[in-house]
Amino acid sequence: MEIVSLVIMAVGLAALAGIYILSRMSGQDTPRRRKLPPINTLKDDDGAEITSIMDDQPARDGKAPAANAQDLSDIMAPPQGAANGALAGAAPTSSVQEDAAAGGAAQQPKAVPPQLIMFIAADNETGFSGDNVIEALDNSGLTYGEMDVYHRIVLSDEGEKSLFNVANGVKPWTLIPEELAAGMSTPGLSMVLNLPSPISDSEAIHDFIRTAERITSHLGGVLKNQQQEVISAEERRTYFNMA
């Protein structure tokens, strides 16, 4: 009887060990979601979302990035005929024109500028530290690549494409990880989205703005438009309504 009891006990222990091993193996197969730091979202009196950047830091820096960072003309060539004030005049048009022949109505396409440019400015004299810049860009899902700047890479019908890029706010515009990690600092970052984009313009603009807000929140900076002016809640809504 003792031998039978020992055999039964051994079989039971082996079964428990098998169940434990199987449970551990199945747990390893479960995909783990990468948690990104949330963007603190506030709402205005009308219930529309606004960013904590605009609500908490309205132009408190009182300055723009270095004088030589007013534009990125050295690495960007806007299309012919594009006005300097393209951003300011890019409000969407939603007028409906009558189609006399068909007896119906057709909605006009919304106006989209050839480029969207934003600046993320530091609100102190020391600027953004290189380590914080790397962390902010990595947490936003950006990839270091061509032109020694960071890119949002998307998959289009033609393969992988750069949707928009994030560069240094001052010459030579580069953001080389090794230099950032070695103690480099910058007074600001610049972000450029060229339109039309490799994907839906609406998706591209939304991703561009959300990424700009995420980086700004992580660095504790101030989000500005192409004219180095702090982006207002109304201007932010205009961006989202462009496409």
C-alpha positions in Angstrom: 0.0 0.0 0.0 2.8 2.4 0.8 4.2 1.8 -2.7 0.8 2.6 -4.3 0.5 5.8 -2.2 3.9 6.9 -3.2 3.2 6.3 -6.9 -0.1 8.2 -6.6 1.7 11.1 -4.9 4.4 11.2 -7.5 1.9 11.3 -10.3 0.0 14.1 -8.6 3.2 16.2 -8.2 4.1 15.6 -11.8 0.7 16.8 -12.9 0.9 19.9 -10.8 4.4 20.7 -12.2 3.1 20.2 -15.8 0.2 22.6 -15.2 2.5 25.2 -13.7 4.9 25.0 -16.7 2.1 25.2 -19.2 0.6 28.3 -17.5 4.0 30.0 -17.5 4.5 29.3 -21.2 1.1 30.6 -22.2 1.7 33.8 -20.2 4.9 34.4 -22.2 2.9 34.2 -25.5 0.6 37.0 -24.3 1.6 40.3 -26.1 2.5 43.1 -23.8 1.4 46.6 -24.7 3.8 49.4 -24.5 2.5 52.2 -22.3 3.3 55.7 -23.5 3.1 58.7 -21.1 -0.3 60.3 -21.4 -0.8 63.9 -22.6 -2.6 65.9 -20.0 -5.9 66.9 -21.7 -8.0 69.9 -20.6 -11.3 71.2 -22.0 -12.3 74.8 -22.7 -15.7 76.3 -21.9 -17.3 74.8 -25.0 -16.1 71.3 -24.1 -13.4 71.2 -26.8 -10.1 69.6 -25.9 -7.1 71.9 -25.3 -3.6 71.0 -24.3 -2.0 71.7 -20.9 0.7 73.6 -22.8 -1.7 76.3 -23.9 -3.6 76.5 -20.6 -0.7 76.4 -18.2 2.1 78.2 -20.1 0.6 81.0 -22.2 3.8 82.6 -23.7 5.4 82.6 -20.4 8.9 82.1 -22.0 8.6 85.6 -23.5 11.2 84.7 -26.2 11.7 82.7 -29.4 14.5 80.3 -30.2 17.8 81.6 -31.5 17.6 84.2 -34.2 18.9 81.9 -36.9 16.1 79.5 -36.2 13.3 81.6 -37.6 12.8 79.2 -40.5 14.3 76.1 -42.0 15.0 77.5 -45.5 18.4 75.8 -45.6 16.7 72.3 -45.7 13.2 73.1 -46.9 12.1 74.5 -50.2 8.4 75.5 -50.1 6.6 75.1 -53.5 6.5 78.1 -55.8 3.7 80.5 -55.0 3.4 79.4 -51.4 2.8 82.5 -49.2 4.8 83.0 -46.0 1.5 83.2 -44.1 0.2 79.8 -45.4 -0.5 78.6 -41.9 -2.4 81.6 -40.8 -4.6 81.5 -44.0 -5.2 77.7 -43.9 -8.6 77.8 -42.3 -10.8 75.2 -43.9 -13.5 76.2 -46.3 -16.8 74.4 -46.0 -19.0 76.3 -48.5 -21.5 74.3 -50.5 -22.0 75.2 -54.2 -25.1 74.4 -56.1 -24.7 72.1 -59.1 -27.3 73.5 -61.5 -26.9 70.7 -64.1 -27.4 67.8 -61.7 -29.7 69.7 -59.3 -27.6 68.7 -56.4 -24.8 70.1 -54.2 -21.1 69.5 -54.0 -18.8 70.3 -51.1 -15.6 72.2 -51.8 -12.4 70.5 -50.6 -10.8 72.0 -47.6 -7.7 74.1 -48.1 -4.5 72.4 -47.0 -1.1 74.3 -46.9 1.9 72.7 -48.5 3.6 72.5 -45.1 2.9 72.6 -41.4 5.7 73.8 -39.2 5.8 73.9 -35.4 8.4 74.8 -32.9 8.9 73.5 -29.4 10.7 76.2 -27.4 12.4 75.8 -24.0 11.2 78.3 -21.4 14.5 78.7 -19.7 18.1 79.7 -20.6 19.6 76.2 -20.4 17.3 74.7 -23.0 16.4 71.1 -23.4 19.0 68.5 -22.3 20.0 65.9 -24.8 19.0 63.0 -22.7 15.5 64.4 -22.2 15.2 65.1 -26.0 16.1 61.4 -26.8 13.6 60.1 -24.2 10.8 62.4 -25.5 11.4 61.4 -29.2 11.7 57.7 -28.4 8.5 57.7 -26.3 6.7 59.4 -29.2 7.6 56.5 -31.5 10.0 58.5 -33.7 13.0 57.0 -35.4 16.5 58.5 -36.1 17.3 58.5 -39.8 18.0 60.5 -42.9 19.4 64.1 -42.7 20.4 63.2 -39.1 17.0 64.0 -37.7 14.1 62.0 -36.3 11.2 60.8 -38.4 7.7 59.4 -38.1 7.9 56.3 -40.3 4.6 55.0 -41.9 3.8 52.2 -44.3 2.3 53.4 -47.5 1.5 51.7 -50.9 5.1 52.4 -51.9 6.7 51.0 -48.7 8.1 52.8 -45.7 7.9 56.6 -45.9 8.8 59.5 -43.6 5.5 61.2 -42.6 7.1 64.2 -40.8 10.4 64.9 -39.2 11.7 66.5 -35.9 14.9 68.5 -36.1 17.0 70.8 -34.0 15.7 74.3 -33.8 19.1 75.8 -34.5 21.7 75.2 -37.2 22.9 72.7 -38.4 19.4 71.3 -37.4 20.7 67.8 -36.7 19.8 65.6 -33.7 22.5 63.0 -33.6 21.8 60.6 -30.7 25.5 60.2 -29.7 25.8 64.0 -29.5 22.6 64.4 -27.5 23.7 61.7 -25.1 27.1 63.3 -24.7 25.6 66.4 -23.0 24.3 68.5 -25.9 21.4 70.9 -25.3 19.1 72.9 -27.5 16.9 75.9 -27.1 14.2 74.2 -29.1 13.0 71.6 -31.7 11.3 72.1 -35.1 8.7 69.9 -36.7 7.9 69.8 -40.4 5.0 68.0 -42.1 4.9 68.1 -45.9 1.5 67.9 -47.6 0.1 66.0 -49.3 1.3 63.1 -47.2 2.0 59.4 -48.0 -1.2 58.6 -46.0 -4.5 60.4 -45.4 -3.8 64.1 -44.9 -6.3 64.1 -42.0 -4.5 61.2 -40.2 -1.2 62.9 -40.9 -2.2 66.2 -39.4 -3.7 64.6 -36.4 -0.6 62.5 -35.7 1.6 65.5 -36.3 -0.2 67.7 -33.8 -0.6 65.0 -31.2 3.1 64.1 -31.4 4.0 67.8 -31.1 1.9 68.0 -27.9 3.3 64.8 -26.5 6.9 66.0 -27.0 6.1 69.5 -25.6 4.5 68.0 -22.5 7.4 65.6 -21.9 10.0 68.4 -22.2 8.0 71.1 -20.4 8.3 73.5 -23.3 6.1 75.8 -25.2 4.4 74.9 -28.5 4.6 77.6 -31.2 3.6 78.0 -34.8 5.7 78.9 -37.9 5.6 82.6 -36.8 7.1 81.7 -33.4 3.8 82.6 -31.7 2.2 80.4 -29.0 -0.5 78.3 -30.5 -3.9 79.2 -29.3 -6.9 76.9 -28.7 -8.6 78.4 -31.8 -5.6 77.8 -33.9 -5.3 74.3 -32.7 -8.9 73.6 -33.8 -8.1 75.1 -37.2 -5.3 72.6 -37.6 -7.6 69.7 -36.8 -10.2 70.9 -39.3 -7.8 71.3 -42.2 -8.5 67.8 -43.6 
